Amino acid sequence: MTTITQPTSFEERLNQSKITPTMWLLWALSAGLIALDGFDFFIIGVALPFLQRDFSLTAVEIAAVAVAAVSGSLLGSLTLGPVTDKIGRQVMLLVDVAIFVIATAGTALAWNGVSLIIFRFLVGIGIGADYPISVSYITENVPSRLRGRMVIGAFTFQAFGAFLGAITGLFVIHIFNLLYPDSPQPAIQYAWRWMLGVGLLLAIAVGILRLSFLLESPRYYIARGEYEEASKAASTLLDEPINITPETDPPQREPNLPYWALFASGYRQRTILASVPWFLQDIATYGIGIFTPAIIGVLAFAREDNFMAREMASAKGSAFVDLFLIAGFIMAVILIEPVGRMKLQIIGFLGMAIGLLILAASNSLGDETNITLVFCGFLVFNLMMNAGPNSTTFLLSGEIFPTSIRASGAGFAAAFAKAGAVVGTFALPLLQNSLGTATLLIVLSLLCVLAAIITYFYRIETGGRSLEAVDQVEFTQ
């Protein structure tokens, strides 16, 4: 008589499991705030011209408004990632929701530039906290064969949020054009509040969804030796009775590491791979992304004298090119497993560089050709960015560290990336004035090439491996 050996560890049971309704719900919870991140990220670019006139902002103040949320995200990722490893994913979800709703309300009700900067900084802290929470939540609770696609699928909602932000801006500008066709002043004073107010409504909706279901990661309990709690969480997750014991899942399977282990010899290369290419990518992603409406306005609609007409045209252009952010993510979901993380990241960085060079070339040609090249450059940049590094960097940050420092590693990588985003959002408008748009775009393209080179030399492929097996993989240098 043949004896069939049943999987005994949580890792084995998880990897052989189908996608349960609980897994889908956890995935939706993680995707929700990622969508808000995308919405906030792009709506501020549409709102900035109105804010500039309403609060009489200087160039430095405009940069500060744009960079406030990114700076908060840096702080949130860096500090709240380690906290997540200490107190758990579930508790941090509650804290994260509260921060985001309160701060988003403050941005819509801001009374001057300083108050707006403060509240947007708090919004950023909420967004920053969500990066390590979300990527840890998904990677720890889905089968390894589907991990890449589900993580990137959740991150795809950043693009949907961005597109919704562009559509919201377009709709609000259109409404004010209809209501006040003879004067831009009402739009200058109130249109940006409407735009940011939609973000508040979305934050409340996501908050209600998140509060409706809370479940801690079984891996988190296992790493802490809390087997009764791990069994309950695993039974809910896998939709079947699970009994986790020290015999089936000994805690020594994964080391209990302190935060500083991220920079020790065993994990230093992984920290570099997770953070440095993401840093270089975010210089370009946030610098180009937040100011997409402004860049389109400069490159394609600079001769339009009417303020409302120019902003309407820029918003329409932003909505159109944002569609290719979504298309890029769809490509990543399809290609991430057959092609692999490292190849997609390298090809994506090189594609971003080509898109930026096309944008730079558009600066010196005639009007009709100029507009064609502007949109061609944005399409290539957005498509290759999301098909490659914007997807893979987020995914890798949650795959290459052990459970005890997974949120810490993902948080550090996201924080380091947001340092690049600070450079992109604060320095790029100033450099644009001194270097010119074309030269600045060429510099950004070189940074993308550098990121591809670093990815190659520090590459490690995690596709198709369990999280335990990933920890044993050697670098391919």
RAWO-V250623 format. One record per pair of residues at least 6 apart in sequence whose C-alpha atoms are under 6 Angstrom apart, sorted by the first residue. I is the first residue (numbers start at 0). J is the second residue. D is the distance in Angstrom with one decimal. If there is no record, write none. Layout:
# RAWO-V250623
i=[I	I]
j=[J	J]
d=[D	D]
This chain:
# RAWO-V250623
i=[6	7	8	8	13	14	14	21	28	29	30	31	33	34	34	34	35	37	37	37	38	38	38	41	41	41	42	44	44	46	49	53	53	62	64	66	66	66	67	67	67	68	68	68	68	69	69	71	71	71	72	72	72	72	73	73	75	75	75	76	76	76	76	76	77	77	77	79	80	80	80	80	81	84	88	89	95	96	98	99	99	100	102	102	102	103	104	105	106	106	107	107	107	109	131	131	131	134	135	135	138	143	143	144	148	151	155	158	158	162	162	165	169	175	217	217	217	220	222	226	226	230	230	230	234	234	255	256	261	272	273	273	274	274	276	277	277	278	278	278	281	281	281	282	282	282	283	285	285	286	286	292	292	292	295	296	299	303	320	323	323	323	324	324	324	327	327	327	328	328	330	331	340	343	344	344	345	347	347	347	347	348	348	349	350	351	351	351	352	352	354	354	354	355	355	356	357	358	358	359	359	361	361	361	396	397	456	459	461]
j=[12	247	247	248	142	142	143	236	209	133	153	205	157	156	157	160	160	157	160	161	160	161	164	161	164	289	164	289	290	191	187	187	188	425	116	421	424	425	116	119	120	119	120	122	123	123	421	120	123	124	123	124	126	127	414	417	124	127	128	127	128	410	413	414	410	411	414	128	131	406	407	410	407	406	132	215	125	206	125	122	125	202	118	121	122	199	199	118	115	118	192	195	196	115	406	409	410	397	397	406	146	463	465	463	332	390	328	324	325	318	321	318	314	186	229	232	233	229	250	243	244	241	242	243	240	241	403	403	267	457	396	412	412	415	450	392	416	415	416	419	416	419	420	419	420	423	443	420	423	423	424	313	314	317	313	313	370	309	378	378	381	382	381	382	385	382	385	386	385	386	386	386	391	387	387	388	451	383	384	387	388	447	451	448	383	380	383	384	444	447	376	379	380	440	444	441	376	373	376	437	440	369	372	373	409	409	476	474	469]
d=[5.9	5.8	4.8	5.5	5.5	4.2	5.8	5.5	5.8	4.9	4.5	5.8	5.3	4.6	4.4	4.4	6.0	4.2	4.5	4.5	4.2	4.5	4.7	5.4	5.7	5.6	4.8	4.9	5.4	5.0	4.7	5.6	5.5	4.8	5.2	5.7	5.4	5.7	5.7	5.6	4.6	4.9	4.5	5.9	3.9	5.7	6.0	4.5	4.1	4.4	4.1	4.6	5.7	3.8	4.2	5.0	4.2	4.4	4.8	4.3	5.0	4.4	6.0	5.0	5.3	5.1	5.2	5.5	5.6	4.9	4.6	4.6	4.5	5.8	6.0	5.2	5.3	5.5	5.6	5.4	5.2	5.6	5.2	5.6	5.2	5.3	5.7	5.6	5.4	5.4	5.0	5.2	5.2	5.1	4.8	5.1	4.9	5.3	5.6	6.0	6.0	6.0	5.3	5.4	5.0	5.8	5.4	5.5	5.3	5.9	5.5	5.0	5.5	5.8	4.6	5.5	5.5	5.1	5.5	5.9	5.8	5.6	5.2	5.1	4.9	5.0	5.5	5.9	5.8	5.8	5.3	5.7	4.2	5.9	4.8	5.9	5.1	5.9	3.7	4.7	5.9	5.3	4.8	4.6	4.9	4.3	6.0	5.4	5.8	4.1	4.8	4.9	6.0	5.7	5.9	5.4	5.1	5.8	5.8	6.0	5.8	5.2	5.1	5.6	6.0	4.3	4.6	4.2	5.1	5.2	5.4	4.4	5.9	4.9	4.5	4.6	4.7	4.7	5.6	4.2	5.9	5.3	5.6	5.9	5.3	4.5	5.8	5.9	4.1	5.6	4.4	4.9	4.5	5.6	5.6	5.9	4.9	5.4	4.9	4.3	5.6	4.9	5.4	5.9	4.6	5.6	6.0	5.3	6.0]
